[in-house]
Structures are given as structure tokens and as C-alpha cells.
Amino acid sequence: MKYERKTSKNIKDNFLLELLKDREILVEEKDYNKFFYPTKDNEIDSSLLDNIDKACEMLHEHLTRGNKIYLVVD
């Protein structure tokens, strides 16, 4: 099997931590627990999300109708 390394360095220790830092998902090592073990302090106000009101209306409408709902989380 051929593969291509997509990181900027040769990761040997703590692969996941180093990969997340390399991809700039985590800036500092101390952010590791915030990423993998989030708490209420890590939540953002949902009212700041674009189109959240429309999404709530659509969800309510489909729940009321008894429709099946497929959620995709990114």
C-alpha cells in the first residue's frame, strides 16, 4: 500500500496530540483536554450560529410530523 504523509513533521510520540497541533486544531498542549473532554465552559451561545432560528423551526416541524431525521455532525 502506498501512502503520503500529510504532516509537516515525523510524528513518533503521542501521535494524536502532535497531529492535531500540526494541523493547527490545537494550538497548545494544554488545549488537549478541552478538545477531548469538553465541559459546559467550552460551549458557545447557540444564538450566535447562522440560521439557528430557521433550523429550530425546521426541526420542530419535522418532529411534529413524525418524520425521520438524519443528523450529520461535523
C-alpha positions in Angstrom: 0.0 0.0 0.0 1.3 3.5 -0.9 0.7 6.4 1.4 1.6 10.0 1.6 2.4 11.7 4.8 0.3 14.9 5.2 2.1 16.3 8.3 5.0 18.7 8.4 7.0 16.5 10.8 7.8 13.0 11.6 5.4 12.2 14.5 6.7 9.4 16.8 5.3 10.3 20.3 1.7 11.0 21.2 0.6 10.8 17.6 -2.9 12.2 18.0 -1.7 15.2 20.1 1.1 16.0 17.6 -1.2 15.5 14.6 -3.8 17.9 16.0 -1.1 20.5 16.8 0.4 20.1 13.3 -3.0 20.7 11.7 -3.5 23.7 13.9 -6.6 22.2 15.6 -4.8 22.5 18.9 -2.5 25.4 19.5 -1.1 24.3 22.8 -0.8 21.0 24.6 -3.0 22.3 27.4 -5.9 22.5 25.0 -5.9 18.7 24.6 -8.4 18.1 27.4 -10.7 20.9 26.2 -10.8 19.2 22.8 -11.4 15.6 24.0 -13.2 16.2 27.3 -15.2 19.4 26.7 -17.2 20.9 29.6 -20.1 23.5 29.7 -17.4 26.2 29.7 -16.4 25.2 26.2 -19.9 25.7 24.7 -20.8 28.7 22.6 -24.1 30.5 22.7 -26.2 28.8 20.0 -27.9 32.1 19.2 -24.6 33.1 17.6 -24.9 30.4 14.9 -26.1 31.4 11.4 -29.7 30.4 10.6 -30.3 28.8 14.0 -33.8 30.1 14.2 -34.7 28.5 10.9 -33.0 25.3 11.9 -35.1 25.1 15.1 -38.3 25.8 13.1 -37.5 23.0 10.6 -36.6 20.6 13.4 -39.9 21.3 15.2 -41.9 21.0 12.1 -40.4 17.6 11.2 -40.7 16.3 14.8 -44.4 17.4 14.8 -45.0 15.5 11.6 -43.3 12.4 12.9 -40.7 12.4 10.1 -37.4 10.5 10.4 -34.5 12.8 11.0 -30.9 12.1 9.9 -28.3 14.1 11.8 -24.8 14.7 10.4 -22.3 16.2 12.9 -19.1 17.8 11.9 
